[in-house]
């Protein structure tokens, strides 16, 4: 689902669009929200209404990893990366762990 596909879907499904917009955090930039919204939309059909909190939590895990560099368990990161497969985030920040930075400095 590309950005155009998301926009088309939201225009054709106003009730879903309005519901999904309520999930946006006031702290989220447009770039951050558009990526997380796409994550939610791609995976909504796999989660029933009573599981919505779980989907929203997974969307935050994915967004926090992509945009803030937060680390989570390998199993959890694999799950959200699989759920986000195909979502393109332009100019996403690149994060290095402390160990990666030290290893690079020691190699000099």
C-alpha positions in Angstrom: 0.0 0.0 0.0 1.7 3.2 -1.1 0.9 6.7 0.1 -1.5 7.2 -2.8 -3.2 3.9 -2.0 -3.6 5.0 1.6 -5.1 8.3 0.5 -7.5 6.6 -1.9 -8.5 4.1 0.8 -9.2 6.8 3.3 -11.2 8.8 0.8 -13.4 5.8 0.0 -13.7 4.7 3.7 -14.5 7.9 5.6 -15.7 6.1 8.8 -12.5 4.1 9.0 -10.4 7.3 8.2 -12.2 9.2 11.0 -11.7 6.3 13.5 -8.0 5.9 12.6 -7.4 9.6 13.0 -8.4 9.4 16.6 -5.3 7.2 17.2 -2.8 10.0 16.3 -0.8 11.3 19.2 -0.5 15.0 19.5 3.3 14.6 19.5 3.4 12.8 16.2 4.7 14.8 13.2 3.0 14.3 9.9 5.8 12.1 8.7 5.6 9.9 11.8 1.8 9.7 11.8 1.5 8.9 8.1 3.8 5.9 8.5 2.2 4.7 11.6 -1.3 5.2 10.1 -0.2 3.0 7.2 1.0 0.4 9.6 -2.4 0.4 11.4 -4.4 0.3 8.1 -2.3 -2.6 6.7 -3.0 -4.7 9.8 -6.5 -3.7 10.9 -8.1 -6.7 9.3 -5.9 -9.1 11.3 -7.1 -7.6 14.6 -10.6 -7.7 16.0 -12.1 -4.7 17.8 -11.2 -6.1 21.2 -7.6 -6.5 20.0 -7.3 -2.9 18.8 -5.1 -1.9 21.8 -2.6 -4.6 20.8 -2.5 -3.3 17.2 -2.0 0.3 18.4 0.8 -0.9 20.8 2.5 -2.8 18.0 2.3 0.3 15.7 4.0 2.4 18.4 6.7 -0.2 18.9 7.4 -0.1 15.1 7.3 3.7 14.9 9.5 4.1 18.0 12.0 1.7 16.5 12.0 3.5 13.1 11.9 7.1 14.2 13.5 7.1 17.7 15.8 4.0 17.6 14.1 2.3 20.5 15.2 -1.3 21.1 12.9 -4.2 21.9 13.2 -7.9 22.0 14.3 -9.6 18.8 11.1 -11.5 18.6 9.0 -8.4 18.9 11.0 -6.4 16.4 10.8 -9.3 13.9 7.0 -9.3 14.3 6.5 -5.6 13.8 9.0 -5.5 10.9 7.0 -8.3 9.2 3.8 -6.4 9.8 5.4 -3.2 8.3 6.8 -5.0 5.2 6.4 -2.7 2.2 6.0 0.6 4.2 8.5 3.1 2.9 9.7 5.8 5.2 11.7 8.3 3.3 14.8 9.8 5.1 14.3 7.6 8.2 17.0 8.2 10.8 19.8 5.6 11.1 20.7 4.6 14.6 23.9 2.8 15.8 24.2 1.0 19.1 26.9 2.0 21.5 28.7 -1.3 20.7 28.7 -0.5 17.0 30.2 3.0 17.6 32.9 1.6 19.9 33.8 -1.2 17.5 34.1 1.3 14.6 36.4 3.6 16.8 38.6 0.7 17.8 39.0 -0.3 14.2 40.8 3.0 13.4 
